């Protein structure tokens, strides 16, 4: 149980770090103003949102697997 809890906390810590990076990227785009229309900003934003989407989907899959395991144990 402790190992599962630590894994859960680590997953959420990693996800929170990814969201923090996205917030910083959005802040930098907003503060750049007119320059934020550059392809580099769009590429970084797109790349980072894809990474977060993949992480969230993996997280959901892991949690669904845990629920299935718990249901089959009962």
N, C-alpha and C positions, 0 to 999 in steps of 0.2 A: 504494500500500500504506500509506503514511504517513497519507494522508487517511482511508482506511478505518479505520485504527487509532485515529485521533483521534475519529472518529465513534463508534466502539465505546466508547472511554473516556468520551466525553460522555454517551452513552446510559446507561451504567452509573452515572455520577456523578449524573445526574438521577434515576435509579431509587433510588439510595441515599438521596438527599435526601428523596424521597417516603416511603421507609420510616422515615427519621429523624423526619419530621413525624408519621407514624402512631404511632411509639413515644411521642413527646411527648404526643400526644393521649390515648393509652391511659394514660400516666402521670398526666396531669391528671385523667382520669376516676377512676382508682384513688385518687388523693389527695383527690378531692372526696368520696369515701365515699358517704354516703346521697344527696347531691345529684346523683350521677352518673346518676340515673334520669330526669333531665330530658330533654325532647324535643330540646333544643338539642344535648346530647351525642350522642344517637342520630343526629340529622341530620348532625352533623359527622363522626361515625365512618362512617356509611353513605356519605356523599359522598366521603370520602377513600378508603375501600376501593374504591369504584367507579372512582375516578380511577386508583388503583394497578392494578386489574384491567385497565383499558383500556390503560395503559402497558405492562404485561407482555404482553398479547395483541399489541399493536403490535410490541413487541420480538421476539416469537416469529415474527410474520409477516415482519419484516425479515430475521431470521436465516435463515428457511426460504427466502426469496427469494435470499439470498446463496448458500446451499447449491445451489439449483437453477442459478444462474448458473455456479458453479464446475463443476458436473456437466456442463453443456452445453458448456463450454469445452474439456473433455477429450475 
